[in-house]
Amino acid sequence: MIVWWLQQVVLTLVAGFFLVFGVQILVGAYRLDDPFTFIMTFFASNLIILISLTLLIGFVYRAWRVYRELRRNGPGDGEP
């Protein structure tokens, strides 16, 4: 059970890292002079942000749902 929680924490941290990384790329895109490079970097950063935010929400929701189920049933009944 502890391995599952550790896995969820690691996945949440990785998704959070890529979310911050995508925002940093987005901020850096506004410093570019070439319009083509700006457009490509802008859309790439938005894709990174959207995917990582979706994964982050999914990991947090799954952990919250399991935590709520464990509190309702007790620690031995509802292992994921």
NORRA-V427951 format. One line per field, one symbol per residue. phi: phi as a letter, one per 40 degrees, with the letter a starting at -180 (. if undefined). A space follows every 50 residues. Layout:
phi: ???
This chain:
phi: .ccccccccccccccccccccccccccccccccccccccccccccccccc ccccccccccccccccccccccchcccbcc
